[in-house]
Amino acid sequence: MLTQLRKIRRQLLGERRFSNYLLYALGEIVLVVVGILIAVAINNHYQAKATQAKAQVYLAGLKSEFLDNKQKLAVLIDVNNSNLASARALTELINQPLDQVDEVHFSRLLMQALNNDVAYNPNNSLLTEMMNSGSLKDIEPARLRHLLTNWLANLEDIAKQEQDLKLQREYLIDFFRDSDTRFKTVLQQAGALPTGADESIHSPVKSNLHLLQSPAFENNLLMFILTSEATEENHYQPLMENINTILALIDEFLES
């Protein structure tokens, strides 16, 4: 087509028919522009398909990550609820006369409430890579992109809350650093002493029940309970809802 136009152009120039020459020249320009536009459209089409294919690969990887993160969070929620249940049970002992409190039960509740620290450690390797490479901008829909963008910020808030909970837990443990308490009694009665560490198991047991009459112990126990509840209700449960929403949006995109 272009070769034919060039022949016509030379012929028109030779015949000095400038008006027709300009018409054919314009047609030649239009043809070139149309060709460029078609090439750009084809290139954009293939780029869009490549971007979509890459997004699908990323989302499949994110789905695996967030399924793993969901499982980790579910386990952590169970641990926190177990700690919380034991701490609440300890508050019930405070209102009882000491001669009616079973020391073994008291020690076991203490171990169950304080033995397990609570810290969420999700896998964010792929999401971090996407953020650093700028690939997150290719993720659709916008709501999913927004949730993924805010994910790391939410984790920072949760880490601060967990640090506060850890501090309240340590305040309770500090009561067993005093000379009028004996943590070994707790370990013995809770069955938590390592092998070979219970040589004096038949010696008189020093009671820790007087802690139940300590206002300071009660205050710290209640602070621990309130912080555990806040961690569950204000952080872990909303985070679980976000994970479920993220997974649902990923599935919706992959299925489409």
Steps between C-alpha positions, in 0.01 A plus 500: 500500500774746590696408185197569283446837669858597434459418129188711483680782682785500250255490214303798635813700562612430145166625368514806733159411649580637846147491641463130430851447629409663831191279525703185448767624740234553763367151436849360542539680835160374615599146405823526700318642802237226485774242483670649804173505693431138413850403612457691827161338559644154439792574731266633772286190464793267552633713785160487670489124462854470637411725796188296569696176481760637742225619734349151500837350595542754779148446629541124503812551711322747726218255550746241627662757731172620646365149551813432704458832683138415577600170654769667712253761620238237586755316715603824668138590575455161669814556710386847605154370587652221707717751689197720550280218629762398757549860613125542547492180703770646724278799579235261632750363751564848638155513655536166677644436849857376470425180689254410225742557211686205355865604462555256213204647312635850565845406370362336186286802420805724538700285259217488248452876513865607490696223332422592137600833351283640222666633182375489142768425240342483152679430174519821295785416263302512174293803599818687597658408166194631315508827689871549440471423127187711445302195386225567751357769271400228249276323752126529453248578639591823675355376829739205501792730421395725788483211748841373392648848528371538857600148608849585627372810681241285679774260605695786654197596711456139610868472593461802729196343665684170544790685660257653750356155571849359548572778749186420702599134499848584629350711779322188627812286466693760701300405810696173503834682516434606859631308799152433640402292196642187346464438130630146541177419684306604191722290274478195726125510536442575133725211397735733314832423668763346270631151577749502785389838635257369762739353758321686777153408382428331834617802700240740642338709229505875548154630425430786263133532592562826685516663155124462483476752785730750330323800344805557279479145365128538437548834324769361272294191429203715398724714278628183335143386438391834355804514271441142384136583423601811307755301302232250402209733430672809357787341312490126436134470399508803263823364352336161443211676323751680277671173414168339408410800282840494329468128426145543367608783266800299379276201425256726317777637278655160430166347409421785262 
